[in-house]
């Protein structure tokens, strides 16, 4: 996994040893999302669908929300992304490309300039670490048999 961080952009590239269709299902199906991202996330993966993530930040409840902007199975999912107290939305884009060894996943989280300059570095760093952790779990899940789900 490779992570590149710029002031207004996080890029994480991950080689996932599974076919593109399987990675797409893991990325967009709630039964799978619960495993690699968590039960606290709800994603209605379709054009115009919503994202809602409720989590705790030092005892304070935070709601992250977004709208699916692009949905092109099995290649592209993009959505807006913002915590309830942010001044504006950022953008998250997942793209999947088939390669001989499996699937190349590229996550780009951009638009951080909506935040005051003094907040941006900490937010970008925290989100880069969070995304890297989630994508590592997704990559591990892609190599495990998933039982009890018809689209495994």
N, C-alpha and C positions, 0 to 999 in steps of 0.2 A: 504494500500500500504506500502510496506517495501523497504527501500533503504539501500544497504550496499556498502560502498566505500572502496576500497583498492588502493594502489599506482597505480596499472596498470589495475584496473578493477572497473566498476560500475555494480551493480546488482540491478534491481528493479523488485520486485515481486508484481503482482496486481491480486486480485480476481475480475473478471468481471462477473456480473450477467447476462450472456447471453450464449447461446450455442456456442460451438467451431466454427462451420461453420459461424455463424454470425460475431463473433469476427475476423475470418480470412478475411471475406469480408471487414470489416471496416479497417483492417490493410493493405489490398493490393489493394483495388479498389480506383481509383483516385477520383471518386465522393465523397467517404467517407473521404479519406485522406484530401481533401480540407477543410472539416469541422473540424476535430480534430487536424490536423497539420498545415494547411494553404494553401492558393492559391499559395504561393511562392515555393511550393514543387512539383516536378515532379518525380514520381516513376513508372518505367516500371517493375512491379512485375512479373518477369519470369526469368528463368535461363539466365544469361548474360545480363539482363536488366540493365538500369542505374537509378541512383538517381541523382537529381540535385536540390539543394536548394539555392536560392539567397536571402540573407538577409543583413541587415545593422547593422554594429557595430560602433556606434558613428560617423555616417556619412560616413563610409568607407564601400563600397560594398564588401561582402564576398560571395564566391561561394563554397558550400560544394558539393562534388561529390562522387559517389561510383558505384560499380558494384555488382549486385546480384550474390552471390556465391552459395547459396543453396536455393532451392525453393521446399518445400515438403508440398503441400496443404493437409489438413488444419492445419499443425503442426509446420512448421519451415520456417523461412525466415532469411537469413543472407546475409550481404553485407559488402564490404569495405566502409570506411568513412574517408574523409579528406577534410579540407579546402584547398583552392588553394595555400596557403602559408605554408602549413605544410611540414615537412621533410619526411613524409611517411604516410601510411594508418593506421588507426585503424580498428577494426572490430565491427560490430553491429549484434547481434543475437536476434531474437524474437522466442520464443518457446511457443506453446499453448498446454495445456493439459486439457482435459475434466475432470470435477469434478462434484459431485452432485449439488453444488450450482451454476454451470456455467462453467467458464473457468479460469484456472490459467495461466496467462501470465507472462513469465519471459523474461526480457530484460537484456542482458549482452553486455556492451560496453567495449571492452578490447583493449590492444595494445598501451597503452599510453606511453610506454617506448621509442617510436620513437621520443618523444620530449625531449628537454633538461630538466634535473631534476628540474631546478628552475621554469619552466613553467608548469610542470605537475599538481601540486596541484590545481592551479587556473582553468586550462582547465577541469580537472576531476570534480571539484565542479560545474562549470558552466554547463557542460553537464548533470550532475546528476540532477540539478535543472530543466533544460530544458526538459529532458526526463520525469521526474516526472510530470511536468505540462502537457505535451502532453498526457501522459497515463491517467491522471485524466480526461482529456477531452474525450479521447477514451472511458473510462469506463462509463462516463455520457451519451455519444452518444449511447452506446450499450443498454441503458435502455429506450431510446426514440424511438418512431415510426419514421421511415424515409420514408417520402412520396416522390412520384415521381420517385422512383428508383426501377427497377424490382427485384433487389437482396436484398432489404431491409429485 
